[in-house]
């Protein structure tokens, strides 16, 4: 069983930055998703087991960076140039995977954290 715990959410002004951390991904592929009120869950970023493969959703490309530190059993999502439309609950997710594969669809993930709120004020 994998237990994921997100941290680092909060309120920031437009153009600001936040870094989210996911504790506990272990030796699993990792993904970040977000869900705003009244909207479907949206893919944000994904990273493979060794960190060599990374994917980003179109809405965050060039602004967000996903990374992981397997020695510390953590994953991170660095979010820069935040916009009001980035406001959502952010979730990290994990699943068993072979080396060199990352996953972009929420149904491909087995384990989920409880989420952390990110609010971008205008």
N, C-alpha and C positions, 0 to 999 in steps of 0.2 A: 504494500500500500504506500502511495506517495502522498504526502501532505504538503500542500503549497500554501505559502503565506506571502501575500503582497504587502508592500509598504512604500511610502514615499509620496502618496497622493496628497492633494491639498488644493488651495486656491492660489492662482497666479494671475498676473496681469497679461493682457495680450502682448505677445512678443517675448514673454518670459520663458523660463526653462524649468523642468522638473526631471528628476530621475526616479524611476520606479525600480524596485527590487523585488525579485521573486525568490524566496528562500525555499529550498528543498527539491529542486528539479532532478537531482541525482543524475544518473546516467540515462537520461531520457531526452528526446527531442522536446524543444520548448517553443511555445507560441504565446503571443499577446493578442488579446481581443478586447473590444470595448463595446459598451452598449449605452446609448443615450436614451432618455425617457421617450417612450412611444416609438422607438426605432428597433430594428433587428440588430442582433449582435454582428459586429463588423470585424473583419480581420485587420490586424495592425502590423504584426511582424512575426517572423518565425526564424528559428535558428536550429541547425543540426546538432547532433551529439557533440561533435568536436569543434563546432563553431565555424566550420569552413563554408557552410552554405547558409545564406541569409536571404529572406524574402521580405518585401514590404508592401503594404497596401498602397494604392495609388494616392490616397489622401495624405499620406505621411511621408512619402518618398522625399529624400533630401532634407528632412527635418528631424526625423527620429532615427535612432541607432540602437539596434539590439546587440547584446553581447552576453557572454556567460563566463563564469569562472568555476570550472568543475572542481578545482581544489577546495574552493570555499562553498561549493554546493549552492551557488546562487546564479540567477540570471538578472539582467538589467535592461531597462528601456530608457535611454536618454532622449528626452523630448525637448527640442529647441524650437524657437519661433512659434510658440503656441498660439492657437487661434480660438475664438469662442466656440467654433464648431468641433473642437477637440474635447469639449466638455462631455464627460461620460464616466461610467464606472469601468475601470480597466481590470481585466482578469488575465492571470497567467495560467497556462495549461501545459500539460506534459503527456507524453505517450512513449511507449517502447518504440525503438526505431533502430534501423541498421545505420551504419556510418554513412555519412554523405547524403542524408535525406532530411528535408524539412517539410512541414505540412502547413497548408494555408486554410484548410476548412475546419470549422469548429467540430464537426461530427467525427473528425479523425482523432480527436484527443480524448483521452481516458480520464485524466485527473485535472481538477480545476481548483483554483484558489477561491477565496470568498469575495475578492474584488476590493479595489480601492478607488475612492472618488477623486476625480480630477475636475476642477472647475476653473475655467479660463474667463476672467472678468474683462469686460470691455472698458 
